[in-house]
Amino acid sequence: MVGPGEGARLAFLLRLHPGHQPTEKCVDRAVGTGGLRTGEASGHQPRGPAPLQSVPGEAGGAPGPQGPSGLGRLCLIPHLPPSGDGSWLPLLLCPGENEGAKKHVTCLLAEDGIALTEPVEMCGRAHAFYASLFSPDPTNPGACRMLWEELPMVSASDRDRLELPLSLAEFSEALRRMPTNKSPGMDGLTVEFYRVFWDILHPDLVTVWAESLQSGVLPLSCRQAVLALLPKKGDLCDLRNWHPVSLLSTDYKIIVKAISLRLVSVLADMIHPDQTYTILECSIFDNLFLVLDLLELGCRDGLSFALLSLDQEKAFDRVDHGYLLNTLRAFGFGPQFVGFLWVLYASTECLVKLN
């Protein structure tokens, strides 16, 4: 984690399966305001692997970068030379045979159905697919204005409280509430690492967040996500049958968690009780039971009614960030709190990890 003016120039640590060595070459793509970047296009040849140091790994829980034996190794990864905008990009490691066999992509279908097997062609196809997937759908200004009419407004006292700067206590509480044993972002630093060294790290996090608010953008290490692809059912030559999971750095997630805890404190007055998804102490299954109760009531009393179910494809991937921020303003949230979220989304990038 470094300040916005320093650039993300730290080599990052990845846990590897014992005995696994980094491969000679790995291609990564960046999708975002910075455009495309690949390890091959730079002409850079990675240096040999740095010395490995054995460290204990976590056992059980969600699959992460560590090997299944419970022991892992830390490896210093060389970086690509500076790109045109002065930023630095890390070189992503390819998965080993054991942990990555089921995720290995040998063929991808182009948009016209032609099979692509060359690595460069597959990377181009993956970039085009996810660049389109993560592009927001256009919004209708007139429809937006109709949706924003007569919304409940946040109270003046809550608005003033939300406008205050994020405190160290809020960052600490956010870290305490974060789940453990999760795959880290590009820097390889986990929630467990931050908890152990929090007394050392927290001054830097507070400083970087304050500088990011002034500059309007987070450091590169915070705003880059690694898009890991997990296989689903069906033909794996079709990218639609791969589930993309964004791996974010822990320092970024601490900031997001602190902001979300503030937002949760006012949701009860802003959200209709029928909305249950992502609401604290509510379950999406509540609405399923509501539908069953309505069906039973209709059959018992002979009522005529219809149920309309709408499902927007990739709704969370294609949402327009400008619409979200304007909706918060329509609810009466102040400029400082909306600015928090603006900084989280500014100049973000996504590196698609393919083989």
Buried (B, 14 or more C-beta within 10 A) or exposed (E): BBBBEBBBEBBBBBBBBBEBBBEEEBBBBBBBEBEEBBBEEBEBEBEEBEEBEEEEBBEEEEEBBBBEEEBBBBBBBBBBEEBEEEBBBBBBBBBBEEBBEEBEBEBBBBEEEEEBEEBEBBBBBBBBBBBEBBEEEEBEEEEBEEBEEEEEBBEEEBBEBBBEEBEEEBBBBBBEEBEEBBBBBBBBBBBBBBBEEBEEBBEEBBEBBEBBBEBEBBBBBBBBBBBBBEEEEEEBBBBEEBEBEBBBBBBBBBBBBBBBBBBEEBEEEBBEEEBBEEBEEBEEEBBEEEEEEEEEEBEEEEEEEEEEEEEEEEEEBBBBBEBEBBBBEBBBBBEBBBBBBBBBBBBBBBBBBBB
